[in-house]
Amino acid sequence: MIVSPSVLSADFANLQRDVEMLNASSAQWIHIDIMDGEFVPNISFGLPVTAAIAKHAKKVMDVHLMIINPDRYIVDFKNAGAEYLTVHFEACTHLHRTIQSIHAHGMKAGVALNPHTPVSVLKDVLCDLDLVLIMSVNPGFGGQTFIERTYSKIKELKQMILEGGYNTLIEVDGGVNGDNATLLKEAGADALVAGNYVFKHNNPLEAIETIKNC
């Protein structure tokens, strides 16, 4: 299981310290949530903070854009250190073009789906995707309750991937913890984003191990 701790739940006053903790952990990725206050009702951080994290991060930079018109910033996030760049289906008018642009700039391309969006909308682009991010909460804030419908969405998406013979990874973001990680893995998830569960845990390294070894 790929573990991608979300620095949205880190201590922003000690961000370098928390990134170095993740470097020392068994987590493979670092998840960076970019929010613009328009696509989602919250503002997190943007390019300068992403670039600052990249200076210290020794793990894969997994950048999740919860913003409108993400095409405007593809080159900028590449330059800021993104290795996986995920955009929202709901935010892209010309999704295939956006995916092509992400690949053209040397990054892995991901598409995120909000809880209300069926996985079937990806049928015609799934072959081009490196990752699909299933939102298991409504995007915008950390610490929300996991939506149980997520398990069936993962299973449906996994079947689509297997039938197509694709190598697309399934990532899950929202309410992930030590209790549901195993069920998510059994449903077909390849990568789990964990924010509060890791950073609010008495032992973040142990929390990461729990998810990784689910």
Secondary structure, 3 states (H helix, E strand, C coil): CEEEEEHHHCCHHHHHHHHHHHHHCCCCEEEEEEEECCCCCCECCCHHHHHHHHHHCCCEEEEEEECCCHHHHHHHHHHCCCCEEEEEHHHCCCHHHHHHHHHHCCCEEEEEECCCCCHHHHCCCHHHCCEEEEECCCCCCCCCCCCCCHHHHHHHHHHHHHHHCCCCEEEEECCCCCCCHHHHHHHCCCEEEECHHHHCCCCHHHHHHHHHCC
